[in-house]
Amino acid sequence: MDKRVTVGVGDLALSDRKGAELVTYSLGSCLGVMIHDPVAAVGGLLHFMLPESTLNPERARRQPGLFADTGLPLLFRGAYSLGARKSRLRVVVVGGSQVIDESGRFNVGARNYAALRKIFWRNNVLIDAEDVGGRVNRTAGLMVGSGHIWVRVNSDEVKKL
């Protein structure tokens, strides 16, 4: 039986069910990180909102998926626990827009993306595909069985990544 799992802001989901679809909505300045191991048929999706847990340590303890530095390790470790291997993972990143802050003064999307790249660089993780930046909202999904990843920009056309 197919199952759609919705991943909210500051949350993550992992699955080894071939009929599962992991979906997240309204990625503005937040980033959605999708990983997939085609051999193990394991997929994961993280929707993080802020770059560093030091901004709010108490909230990070309650909701580690809210931050890049606490959510990303959980995503990858969770996938490994289901049988995924780092060497086989396809990594896709979506979001990081500048939708609310017109002046660019805070530019949380760019800060999120910089934090992600720094963490990935330290851990030797390469991004296979991305749809980031701009001034748009995105919805993204991952079909766990096939590894098919799609992105919808501003509720318009669907792109395959």
N, C-alpha and C positions, 0 to 999 in steps of 0.2 A: 504494500500500500504506500502510495506517495505521500510525503508529508512536507509541508512548508513550515519552516521555522523562522519567525521574525526576530531579528536581532535589534534591540533598541539601543539608544545612546548609552554608552558606558557598559555595554554588555558584549558577550561573545558566545558563539555556539560552535560546537564541534560535532561531526557525525561520521559514522562509517556505514550508514544505511544508504544503499545505492539509489533508493527512491526519494531521498531527502533533497530539499531545496532550501538553502540558507539565503535569506533576503534581509536587506536593511534599507530604510527609507530616509529621505531628507538629509543626505550628506551635504552640508554646506561647508563650514570651516572644519568640521570633523573629518576624520579619515576612516574609510572602510578598508580593511586589509583582509584579503582572501587568500587562503593557501589550499593547495590540493596536491595529493600524492596519487597519481594515476594507478600505480601498482597496488597499493593498499586500499584504494578507493576511500580515502579519508579526506574530508574537507573541513575547513574552519573559516569563520568570519568574525572579525573584531570591529566594533564601531567605537573608536575612542574620540574624546572631545578636547583634551588638553595635553600638552607635551610632557609635563613633569609632575610627578606626584608630590614633590616638595611644595607645590602651590597650596595643597590641602591634605596633609598626611592622614588626618582622621578619615576624611572621605575616601582616600586611597585604600585604607584598610577595609572599609565597608564595601567599596565598589572599585576594585583594582582595574577593571576594564575601561574606566573613564580616562585613564592616563596612558600615554605611549610607553613610558618606562616600566609600568607594572602590568599593563595589558598584553603587550607583545610577548613577553616571556611566558605568560599563561597560555596564550594561543598556541605557540610553538610546542611547549611542553605537553599540552593537552593532545595535540596531533601526534606527537611521538608516542604517547601512552596508548594511542589507538592503532599503532603500527606504522605510522608515517616515518619516512626517513628524510633528513634534511637534504641529502643529495638528489632526491627525486622531486622535491617540492617545487611547484609552480607558484609564484608569488605575484599577486595583482593588487595595486593600490588605487583607490578611487576617492575623490573628494578634495579637501583642502582649498576650497574656494574662499573668496573674499566677498561674502554676500551681505553682511550686516554693516561692517565697518567701511563705509564709502571712502573715508579719508585715507585708509590704509595705515592709520596710526597704530593699531594693535596687531593687525594682520595675523590673527590666530591660525588661519589656514596655512600660511607660509611657515609659521613657527612649528606647527604640528608636523608638516612635511620635513622640515629640517631635523627635528628630533627623531623622526622615523628613520631618515637616511643615516643619521649618526649611529643609532642603535644597530641598524642593518650593517653598516660598514664595520663596526666593532665585532660583529658576529658572523661576518663573511656571508651575508645573505644578499642575493641579487634580486632585483625586481624584474620580472618577465614582461609585464605590461602595466601601464598606468593611464588614468584619465584624471588629471589633477589640475587645480588652479582655476583661473577665470572667475566669473561672477555668476555661477549657476548652481542649482541644486541637483543632486544626483540620487538615483535609486539603483541599487546593484544587487545581483544575485549570483549564486553558485549552485549548479546542479552537481551533487556529490558523486553520483555514479559516473557521469561522463566528463566532469571537470569543466563543462561549458559555463562560462562567466559572461554575464550581460550587464549593461549599464544603460539606464534611461536618464537622459538629461532634460531637466525642466519639463518632465512629463511628455516629452516628444518622442523622437525616434529611439529605437533600441539599438545599441552597438554591441557587437561581440568583441570581447577582449581575449 
